Amino acid sequence: MKIVLIGATTGIGRSVAELYAAQGHEMVITGRRIALLEEIQKAFPTTKISVLEMDVAKTDEARAKMDEAEKILNGIDLVIINAGVGFQKATYEQEMNTVDINARGFTALAQWSYKYFVQKGGGHLVGVSSLASLTGSAYSPEYHATKAFMANYMSGLRMRSAKYNPKVYVTDIRPGYVDTPMTKQNKGMFWVATSEKAARQIIEAIAAKKKVAYITKRYQIIAFLLKILPESILAKVF
Ligand SMILES: NC(=O)c1ccc[n+]([C@@H]2O[C@H](COP(=O)([O-])OP(=O)(O)OC[C@H]3O[C@@H](n4cnc5c(N)ncnc54)[C@H](OP(=O)(O)O)[C@@H]3O)[C@@H](O)[C@H]2O)c1
């Protein structure tokens, strides 16, 4: 497969990149910290891996980088939009940054990818939203809101595929808690998975062309509860 992986420097994205690299898939991996991407490149010398510096908040530049990635790979089969940020009790600047990366940046890249796959006659778009897409949060309202945006956007794209483009697949990956730099400061986490375990389940869900996948799988139970519990109960936890 020819893969573009956006946000591959650390955490979940890095583990997914390493697994695909070990399987020999040709990849363009992106992020802002190039040196970390080059470490992955060096660790898998027999796999064709190209590195692109990309800040998804700079939307026009990021879309131009997608054109570049397409030229490098000479065709793309799979785009994974994993880049994201999240803060607890964020400042105004951090809240706006979250919107810029998780919502505006995501839209810029998902729109590019979906249109590209329609023109190509098929392909697979994967977005890493979150279990957080299913509820608000007292600690991080903007993060949960951007993840709900992503989930709803991908649902809309799947509806578009069902109507017009049956060969363009869209998978929404919804992790629960995963041990990564993003969650290092978090308290009260449970069922925390390693990024390696999360990556294995993500790759499995992508291969199965799942519409929505909870990572790890047992978070399906929490997802069910989030859909039925009232805000007054959810406010005690989130
Ligand atoms: N960990 C969890 O428990 C959890 C749960 C649910 C959902 N998620 C989601 O999973 C995804 C990965 O998170 P993670 O936990 O693995 O955190 P992480 O280790 O902090 O990784 C975040 C990734 O996003 C990239 N990124 C951030 N801002 C960017 C920007 N402006 N432009 C380009 N790339 C950017 C980072 O690369 P650079 O900083 O090098 O650019 C990095 O590769 C996120 O979307 C997150 O919301 C995580």
The ligand as an ORCA input file, in Angstrom:
! r2SCAN-3c Opt
* xyz 0 1
  N      -3.586      9.383     23.700
  C      -4.872      9.259     23.875
  O      -5.328      8.779     24.943
  C      -5.840      9.664     22.789
  C      -7.190      9.388     22.989
  C      -8.105      9.735     21.998
  C      -7.663     10.337     20.838
  N      -6.343     10.601     20.672
  C      -5.936     11.247     19.418
  O      -4.888     10.534     18.828
  C      -4.106     11.409     18.017
  C      -2.641     11.193     18.360
  O      -2.419     11.619     19.690
  P      -1.317     11.006     20.673
  O      -2.003     10.682     21.932
  O      -0.529      9.980     19.964
  O      -0.476     12.343     20.987
  P       0.989     12.820     20.597
  O       1.993     11.795     20.923
  O       1.104     14.177     21.214
  O       0.946     12.941     18.994
  C       0.342     14.001     18.327
  C       0.822     13.997     16.897
  O       0.163     15.079     16.223
  C       1.146     15.869     15.574
  N       0.732     17.272     15.542
  C       0.298     18.038     16.561
  N       0.086     19.285     16.129
  C       0.403     19.310     14.807
  C       0.426     20.319     13.819
  N       0.069     21.600     14.065
  N       0.799     19.976     12.570
  C       1.176     18.730     12.293
  N       1.200     17.715     13.180
  C       0.828     18.022     14.435
  C       2.405     15.698     16.409
  O       3.546     15.961     15.619
  P       4.445     17.290     15.779
  O       4.216     17.842     17.144
  O       5.844     16.804     15.569
  O       3.993     18.181     14.698
  C       2.316     14.226     16.770
  O       2.851     13.437     15.743
  C      -4.616     12.818     18.299
  O      -5.464     13.238     17.274
  C      -5.375     12.658     19.596
  O      -6.402     13.609     19.752
  C      -5.404     10.283     21.620
*
